[in-house]
Amino acid sequence: FSFRKLWAFTGPGFLMSIAYLDPGNIESDLQSGAVAGFKLLWVLLLATIIGLLLQRLAARLGVVTGLHLAEVCNRQYQKVPRIILWLMVELAIIGSDMQEVIGSAIAINLLSVGKVPLWGGVLITIADTFVFLFLDKYGLRKLEAFFGFLITIMALTFGYEYITVKPNQEKLLKGLFIPYCQNCGTTQLEQAVGIVGAVIMPHNMYLHSALVKSRQVNRANKREVREANKYFFIESCIALFVSFIINIFVVTVFAEAFFEKTNADVSNVCVNASSPHSSLFPNNNETLQVDIYKGGVVLGCYFGPAALYIWAIGILAAGQSSTMTGTYSGQFVMEGFLNLRWSRFARVLLTRSIAITPTLFVAIFQDVEHLTGMNDFLNVLMSLQLPFALIPVLTFTSLPSVMNDFANGLFWKAGGGLVILLICSINMYFVVTYVMSLNHMALYIGAAILSVIYLSFVAYLV
């Protein structure tokens, strides 16, 4: 083992880990803490471990073949399924990007004390495109360093909230290592499913398999390939451990401070603190409902304005970093599936425009306080896309014709198949629950028809 070699391979895993820290994840974390306290921390741990094992498969595919997942799909699938698969992955990227752009816009709104409207924040995040292109022009190492800086900001800001709130360490350890959920109901179960859906991102498999190609590996030399696989896996473990700790900060802060709080409790504290956002919380005995925006406001009411602004800086770092990795994913997916050889500027501009346009419409017609429903819809959308990344990555890493001597053994085939079946079942439950909550017969019929088409395509991929 060599630390120098580990340093040489360090970078792709940290860029990949940004997907575990995007605003959609942060919102899932804070809702988990507010709804179930410390009881669902073990679900977060389990989802992160499963995510790590799936990322390992994606990285191995890139290292062994010298091709990323979208390029392998292009070679292995017929034209029609390939186009459908590309559209599904693009949908996942757009859904993820919308969450990230909205998260950034909410952070800008909080930092400007409401002076910059949501749509203004969305327009400001367009600048991400140019920051990305500027950094990318100066080499991948500079870009990786920038993402490392943003992850550090998230660790410091959410760590500050953790130190300020001082969560109960005994409850934290119990929630982390003992799988239980005493007195949990449907709400907590839905939240547990939401954690899995938010943590494991479909487009991240495509991204990670492409990022590992940035390191020179002599693929004719099996020892070098084995060594690269080892160091990329160690780096992924470190990167996902850091992202897991940051997620723990958010869950435990809201579990300690806001679990079982009512709107009236928060309203009284906000009024006493002379918060300009007191009107957000009606003076009733309903359980407190939080999202990224309300979460920052509540922290400000309880722990002072500094807590609100530091929270907003953390969310801004999460949004900025994840929008840029989303742009990267879009670029690789379009290049791999469609074999397009556009200029980098044209590719990035197109992928950003596809995501920004619907987000801008949402921002114009929705106010900043009512975006939780939108976030739930986007989580459902991304949950539906998971099989279109997980099935191909397990299939191709199991084929000797693709991976040669590095094809998955029986353990990985069986284990990977069970994990994918579990994740897809969990996410289908999440989708069914969401559709049922809409309570409209026409939507039930539409969802049933789409489900048949969807499951037929998933069966084809299997």
C-alpha positions as CSV (number, residue, x, y, z in Angstrom):
1,F,0.0,0.0,0.0
2,S,1.3,3.5,-0.9
3,F,-0.2,6.8,0.2
4,R,1.4,8.5,-2.8
5,K,-0.5,6.1,-5.2
6,L,-3.7,6.7,-3.2
7,W,-3.2,10.4,-3.6
8,A,-2.7,9.9,-7.4
9,F,-6.1,8.1,-7.6
10,T,-7.9,10.5,-5.3
11,G,-10.5,12.8,-7.0
12,P,-13.1,10.8,-8.9
13,G,-14.6,9.3,-5.7
14,F,-15.0,12.8,-4.1
15,L,-16.7,14.1,-7.2
16,M,-19.0,11.1,-7.1
17,S,-19.8,11.6,-3.4
18,I,-21.3,15.0,-4.1
19,A,-24.5,13.2,-5.2
20,Y,-24.8,12.0,-1.6
21,L,-24.7,15.6,-0.4
22,D,-27.1,17.3,-2.8
23,P,-30.0,19.5,-1.6
24,G,-32.4,16.6,-2.1
25,N,-30.4,14.5,0.3
26,I,-30.1,17.3,2.8
27,E,-33.9,17.8,2.7
28,S,-34.4,14.0,3.2
29,D,-32.0,14.1,6.2
30,L,-33.7,17.0,8.0
31,Q,-37.2,15.5,7.4
32,S,-35.9,12.2,8.7
33,G,-34.7,13.8,11.9
34,A,-37.8,16.0,12.4
35,V,-40.2,13.0,11.7
36,A,-38.5,10.1,13.3
37,G,-35.8,11.5,15.6
38,F,-32.7,9.3,15.7
39,K,-34.6,6.1,14.7
40,L,-33.8,6.0,11.0
41,L,-30.0,6.6,11.2
42,W,-29.4,2.9,10.6
43,V,-31.3,3.2,7.3
44,L,-29.0,6.0,6.2
45,L,-25.9,3.9,7.1
46,L,-27.3,0.9,5.2
47,A,-28.2,3.0,2.1
48,T,-24.7,4.5,2.1
49,I,-23.0,1.0,2.3
50,I,-25.3,-0.2,-0.5
51,G,-24.4,2.9,-2.5
52,L,-20.7,2.3,-2.0
53,L,-21.0,-1.3,-3.3
54,L,-22.8,-0.2,-6.4
55,Q,-20.3,2.6,-7.0
56,R,-17.5,0.0,-6.8
57,L,-19.1,-1.9,-9.7
58,A,-19.4,1.4,-11.7
59,A,-15.8,2.3,-11.1
60,R,-14.5,-1.3,-12.0
61,L,-16.4,-1.1,-15.3
62,G,-14.6,2.1,-16.2
63,V,-11.2,0.9,-15.0
64,V,-11.3,-2.5,-16.7
65,T,-12.9,-1.6,-20.0
66,G,-11.7,2.0,-20.5
67,L,-15.3,2.8,-21.4
68,H,-17.9,4.4,-19.2
69,L,-21.4,2.9,-18.6
70,A,-23.1,5.0,-21.3
71,E,-20.5,3.9,-23.9
72,V,-20.9,0.3,-22.9
73,C,-24.7,0.6,-23.2
74,N,-24.2,2.1,-26.7
75,R,-22.2,-0.9,-27.8
76,Q,-24.4,-3.6,-26.1
77,Y,-28.0,-2.5,-26.7
78,Q,-30.0,-2.2,-29.9
79,K,-31.0,1.3,-31.1
80,V,-34.5,1.6,-29.7
81,P,-33.8,0.4,-26.1
82,R,-30.6,2.5,-26.2
83,I,-32.6,5.6,-27.0
84,I,-35.3,4.8,-24.3
85,L,-32.5,4.2,-21.8
86,W,-30.8,7.5,-22.7
87,L,-34.1,9.4,-22.3
88,M,-34.7,7.8,-18.8
89,V,-31.2,8.7,-17.6
90,E,-31.7,12.3,-19.0
91,L,-34.9,12.5,-17.0
92,A,-33.1,11.5,-13.8
93,I,-30.4,14.1,-14.4
94,I,-33.0,16.8,-15.1
95,G,-34.9,15.8,-11.9
96,S,-31.7,15.9,-9.8
97,D,-30.6,19.1,-11.4
98,M,-34.0,20.8,-10.6
99,Q,-33.6,19.9,-6.9
100,E,-30.0,21.2,-6.9
101,V,-30.9,24.5,-8.7
102,I,-33.9,25.1,-6.4
103,G,-31.7,24.3,-3.4
104,S,-29.2,26.9,-4.5
105,A,-32.0,29.4,-5.2
106,I,-33.4,28.9,-1.7
107,A,-30.0,29.4,-0.1
108,I,-29.5,32.7,-2.1
109,N,-33.0,33.8,-1.0
110,L,-32.1,33.1,2.7
111,L,-28.7,34.8,2.5
112,S,-30.3,37.9,0.9
113,V,-33.1,38.0,3.6
114,G,-35.7,37.4,0.8
115,K,-34.5,40.3,-1.4
116,V,-33.5,37.9,-4.2
117,P,-36.6,36.0,-5.4
118,L,-36.5,32.3,-6.2
119,W,-36.4,32.9,-10.0
120,G,-33.6,35.3,-9.5
121,G,-31.6,32.6,-7.6
122,V,-32.2,30.2,-10.4
123,L,-30.8,32.7,-13.0
124,I,-27.8,33.2,-10.7
125,T,-27.1,29.5,-10.7
126,I,-26.7,29.6,-14.5
127,A,-23.3,31.0,-13.7
128,D,-22.4,27.5,-12.6
129,T,-22.0,26.6,-16.2
130,F,-19.3,29.2,-16.8
131,V,-17.5,28.4,-13.5
132,F,-17.5,24.7,-14.5
133,L,-16.2,25.5,-18.0
134,F,-13.5,27.8,-16.6
135,L,-12.3,25.2,-14.1
136,D,-12.5,22.3,-16.5
137,K,-10.3,24.3,-19.0
138,Y,-7.5,24.3,-16.4
139,G,-7.5,20.6,-15.9
140,L,-9.4,18.0,-13.9
141,R,-7.1,18.3,-10.8
142,K,-8.2,22.0,-10.4
143,L,-11.8,21.0,-10.7
144,E,-11.3,18.2,-8.1
145,A,-9.7,20.6,-5.7
146,F,-12.6,23.0,-6.1
147,F,-15.1,20.3,-5.2
148,G,-12.9,19.3,-2.2
149,F,-13.2,23.0,-1.1
150,L,-17.0,22.9,-1.4
151,I,-17.2,19.6,0.6
152,T,-15.1,21.2,3.3
153,I,-17.5,24.2,3.4
154,M,-20.4,21.7,3.9
155,A,-18.5,19.8,6.6
156,L,-17.7,23.1,8.5
157,T,-21.2,24.6,8.2
158,F,-23.2,21.6,9.1
159,G,-20.6,20.7,11.7
160,Y,-21.2,24.1,13.2
161,E,-24.9,23.4,13.5
162,Y,-24.1,20.0,15.1
163,I,-21.8,21.6,17.7
164,T,-24.4,24.3,18.4
165,V,-27.3,21.9,18.9
166,K,-25.3,19.2,20.8
167,P,-27.3,16.1,19.9
168,N,-27.6,13.2,22.4
169,Q,-24.6,10.9,21.6
170,E,-26.2,7.8,23.2
171,K,-29.3,8.1,21.1
172,L,-27.1,8.8,18.0
173,L,-25.1,5.5,18.5
174,K,-28.3,3.5,19.3
175,G,-30.0,4.9,16.1
176,L,-27.0,4.1,14.0
177,F,-26.2,0.5,15.0
178,I,-29.6,-0.9,16.3
179,P,-32.1,-1.5,13.5
180,Y,-35.3,-0.4,15.2
181,C,-38.2,2.1,14.8
182,Q,-40.3,2.0,17.9
183,N,-43.8,3.6,17.6
184,C,-43.2,4.2,13.9
185,G,-46.1,4.6,11.5
186,T,-46.7,5.2,7.8
187,T,-45.0,8.6,7.8
188,Q,-41.7,7.2,9.3
189,L,-41.8,4.2,6.8
190,E,-42.2,6.6,3.9
191,Q,-39.3,8.7,5.2
192,A,-37.1,5.5,5.4
193,V,-38.0,4.7,1.8
194,G,-37.3,8.4,0.9
195,I,-33.8,8.1,2.4
196,V,-32.9,5.2,0.1
197,G,-34.3,7.0,-2.9
198,A,-32.4,10.2,-2.1
199,V,-29.0,8.5,-1.4
200,I,-28.7,6.1,-4.4
201,M,-28.7,8.3,-7.5
202,P,-29.1,6.6,-11.0
203,H,-26.9,9.1,-12.9
204,N,-24.1,8.7,-10.4
205,M,-23.3,5.2,-11.8
206,Y,-22.7,6.8,-15.2
207,L,-20.7,9.6,-13.7
208,H,-18.4,7.5,-11.6
209,S,-17.6,5.0,-14.4
210,A,-16.5,8.0,-16.6
211,L,-14.5,9.9,-13.9
212,V,-12.2,6.9,-13.2
213,K,-11.0,7.1,-16.9
214,S,-9.2,10.3,-16.0
215,R,-6.3,8.2,-14.5
216,Q,-3.9,6.5,-16.8
217,V,-4.0,2.7,-16.4
218,N,-2.2,0.1,-18.6
219,R,-5.2,-2.2,-19.2
220,A,-2.9,-4.9,-20.7
221,N,-1.3,-5.3,-17.3
222,K,-3.6,-7.1,-14.9
223,R,-1.6,-6.1,-11.9
224,E,-2.1,-2.4,-12.7
225,V,-5.8,-2.8,-13.3
226,R,-6.1,-4.7,-10.0
227,E,-4.2,-2.0,-8.2
228,A,-6.3,0.8,-9.8
229,N,-9.5,-1.0,-8.7
230,K,-8.1,-1.2,-5.1
231,Y,-7.2,2.4,-4.8
232,F,-10.4,3.7,-6.4
233,F,-12.3,1.6,-3.9
234,I,-10.3,2.9,-0.9
235,E,-10.9,6.4,-2.1
236,S,-14.6,5.8,-2.6
237,C,-14.8,4.5,1.0
238,I,-13.1,7.7,2.4
239,A,-15.3,10.0,0.2
240,L,-18.6,8.3,1.2
241,F,-17.5,8.2,4.9
242,V,-17.1,12.0,4.7
243,S,-20.5,12.4,3.0
244,F,-22.0,10.1,5.6
245,I,-20.7,12.1,8.5
246,I,-22.1,15.3,6.9
247,N,-25.5,13.6,6.5
248,I,-25.3,12.5,10.2
249,F,-24.8,16.1,11.2
250,V,-28.0,17.2,9.5
251,V,-30.2,14.3,10.7
252,T,-29.1,14.6,14.3
253,V,-29.4,18.4,14.5
254,F,-33.1,18.2,13.5
255,A,-33.7,15.0,15.5
256,E,-32.4,16.7,18.7
257,A,-33.9,20.1,18.2
258,F,-37.2,19.6,16.3
259,F,-38.4,16.0,16.8
260,E,-42.1,16.0,18.0
261,K,-42.2,19.8,18.0
262,T,-45.5,21.4,16.9
263,N,-46.1,24.5,14.8
264,A,-47.2,26.4,17.9
265,D,-43.9,25.6,19.7
266,V,-41.8,26.9,16.8
267,S,-44.2,29.9,16.2
268,N,-43.8,31.1,19.8
269,V,-40.0,30.8,19.6
270,C,-39.9,32.7,16.3
271,V,-42.2,35.5,17.6
272,N,-40.0,35.9,20.7
273,A,-36.9,36.0,18.5
274,S,-38.6,38.7,16.4
275,S,-38.0,36.6,13.3
276,P,-39.3,38.1,10.0
277,H,-40.4,34.5,9.0
278,S,-42.8,34.0,12.0
279,S,-45.8,33.8,9.8
280,L,-44.5,30.6,8.2
281,F,-45.7,28.6,11.2
282,P,-49.4,28.6,12.1
283,N,-50.2,28.7,15.8
284,N,-51.7,25.2,16.0
285,N,-50.8,21.8,17.5
286,E,-50.0,20.0,14.2
287,T,-46.5,18.4,14.0
288,L,-43.8,20.6,12.5
289,Q,-43.2,20.1,8.8
290,V,-39.8,21.2,7.6
291,D,-38.0,21.6,4.3
292,I,-34.7,23.2,3.3
293,Y,-36.2,26.7,3.6
294,K,-38.2,26.2,6.8
295,G,-35.3,24.3,8.3
296,G,-33.0,27.3,8.0
297,V,-35.7,29.6,9.4
298,V,-36.3,27.3,12.4
299,L,-32.6,27.1,13.1
300,G,-32.4,30.9,13.0
301,C,-35.3,31.2,15.5
302,Y,-33.8,28.7,18.0
303,F,-30.1,29.3,17.7
304,G,-29.8,32.9,16.4
305,P,-29.4,34.5,12.9
306,A,-25.8,33.1,12.6
307,A,-27.3,29.5,12.5
308,L,-29.6,30.5,9.6
309,Y,-26.9,32.1,7.5
310,I,-24.4,29.3,8.1
311,W,-27.1,26.8,7.2
312,A,-27.7,28.7,3.9
313,I,-24.0,28.8,3.1
314,G,-23.9,24.9,3.5
315,I,-27.0,24.5,1.3
316,L,-25.4,26.8,-1.3
317,A,-22.2,24.8,-1.4
318,A,-24.3,21.6,-1.7
319,G,-26.3,23.1,-4.6
320,Q,-23.4,24.6,-6.4
321,S,-21.2,21.4,-6.3
322,S,-24.0,19.0,-7.3
323,T,-25.3,21.1,-10.2
324,M,-21.8,21.0,-11.7
325,T,-21.5,17.2,-11.2
326,G,-25.0,16.9,-12.8
327,T,-23.7,18.9,-15.8
328,Y,-20.7,16.5,-16.0
329,S,-23.1,13.5,-15.9
330,G,-25.3,15.0,-18.7
331,Q,-22.2,15.5,-20.8
332,F,-21.0,11.9,-20.4
333,V,-24.4,10.4,-20.9
334,M,-25.1,12.4,-24.1
335,E,-21.6,11.6,-25.5
336,G,-21.8,7.9,-24.7
337,F,-25.4,7.0,-25.7
338,L,-25.6,9.2,-28.8
339,N,-21.9,9.2,-29.8
340,L,-22.1,13.0,-30.2
341,R,-18.8,14.9,-30.7
342,W,-19.9,18.4,-29.9
343,S,-17.7,21.1,-28.4
344,R,-17.6,21.1,-24.6
345,F,-19.3,24.5,-24.4
346,A,-22.2,23.4,-26.7
347,R,-22.7,20.1,-24.7
348,V,-22.6,21.9,-21.3
349,L,-24.9,24.7,-22.5
350,L,-27.5,22.2,-23.8
351,T,-27.5,20.0,-20.7
352,R,-27.8,23.0,-18.4
353,S,-30.6,24.5,-20.5
354,I,-32.6,21.3,-20.4
355,A,-32.6,21.4,-16.6
356,I,-32.8,25.2,-16.0
357,T,-35.9,25.8,-18.2
358,P,-38.4,23.7,-16.2
359,T,-36.8,24.9,-12.9
360,L,-37.3,28.5,-13.9
361,F,-41.0,28.0,-14.7
362,V,-41.4,26.3,-11.3
363,A,-39.6,29.1,-9.5
364,I,-41.7,31.8,-11.2
365,F,-45.1,30.2,-10.4
366,Q,-44.3,28.8,-7.0
367,D,-43.2,30.8,-3.9
368,V,-40.2,29.8,-1.8
369,E,-42.4,28.4,1.0
370,H,-44.2,25.7,-1.0
371,L,-41.6,23.6,-2.8
372,T,-41.7,20.5,-0.6
373,G,-44.3,18.9,-2.8
374,M,-42.1,19.5,-5.8
375,N,-39.2,17.8,-4.0
376,D,-41.3,14.7,-3.3
377,F,-42.3,14.5,-7.0
378,L,-38.7,14.7,-8.1
379,N,-37.6,12.0,-5.6
380,V,-40.3,9.8,-7.1
381,L,-39.1,10.6,-10.6
382,M,-35.5,9.7,-9.7
383,S,-36.6,6.5,-7.9
384,L,-38.3,5.3,-11.1
385,Q,-35.0,5.8,-13.0
386,L,-32.8,3.7,-10.7
387,P,-33.3,0.3,-12.6
388,F,-31.9,2.0,-15.7
389,A,-28.6,2.4,-14.1
390,L,-28.4,-0.5,-11.6
391,I,-29.4,-3.3,-14.0
392,P,-26.9,-2.3,-16.8
393,V,-24.0,-1.8,-14.3
394,L,-24.6,-5.3,-12.7
395,T,-25.2,-6.9,-16.1
396,F,-22.0,-5.6,-17.8
397,T,-19.7,-6.1,-14.8
398,S,-20.9,-9.8,-14.7
399,L,-20.2,-10.5,-18.4
400,P,-16.7,-12.1,-19.1
401,S,-17.0,-10.8,-22.7
402,V,-16.9,-7.2,-21.3
403,M,-14.8,-7.6,-18.1
404,N,-12.6,-10.6,-19.0
405,D,-10.9,-11.9,-15.9
406,F,-12.5,-9.1,-13.8
407,A,-16.1,-10.2,-14.2
408,N,-18.2,-10.5,-11.1
409,G,-18.1,-13.8,-9.2
410,L,-21.2,-15.7,-8.0
411,F,-21.3,-13.7,-4.7
412,W,-21.4,-10.3,-6.5
413,K,-24.0,-11.5,-9.0
414,A,-26.3,-12.9,-6.4
415,G,-25.7,-10.2,-3.9
416,G,-26.0,-7.4,-6.5
417,G,-29.2,-8.9,-7.9
418,L,-30.7,-9.1,-4.4
419,V,-29.7,-5.5,-3.6
420,I,-31.1,-4.2,-6.9
421,L,-34.3,-6.1,-6.3
422,L,-34.6,-4.7,-2.8
423,I,-33.9,-1.1,-3.9
424,C,-36.4,-1.3,-6.9
425,S,-39.1,-2.9,-4.6
426,I,-38.5,-0.1,-2.0
427,N,-38.8,2.6,-4.7
428,M,-41.9,1.0,-6.3
429,Y,-43.5,1.1,-2.8
430,F,-42.5,4.8,-2.6
431,V,-44.0,5.5,-6.0
432,V,-47.3,3.6,-5.2
433,T,-47.6,5.5,-1.9
434,Y,-47.1,8.8,-3.7
435,V,-49.7,8.1,-6.4
436,M,-52.2,6.9,-3.8
437,S,-51.8,10.2,-1.9
438,L,-52.8,12.1,-5.0
439,N,-56.3,10.6,-4.6
440,H,-57.6,10.9,-8.2
441,M,-59.0,8.1,-10.3
442,A,-57.7,9.4,-13.6
443,L,-54.2,9.5,-12.1
444,Y,-54.6,5.9,-10.9
445,I,-55.5,4.7,-14.4
446,G,-52.7,6.7,-16.0
447,A,-50.2,5.4,-13.4
448,A,-51.3,1.8,-14.0
449,I,-50.8,2.1,-17.8
450,L,-47.4,3.7,-17.4
451,S,-46.5,1.0,-14.8
452,V,-47.1,-1.8,-17.3
453,I,-44.9,-0.1,-20.0
454,Y,-42.3,0.7,-17.4
455,L,-42.1,-2.8,-15.9
456,S,-42.0,-4.3,-19.4
457,F,-38.9,-2.3,-20.2
458,V,-37.3,-3.2,-16.9
459,A,-38.0,-6.9,-17.6
460,Y,-36.3,-6.5,-21.0
461,L,-33.2,-5.1,-19.4
462,V,-33.1,-7.9,-16.8
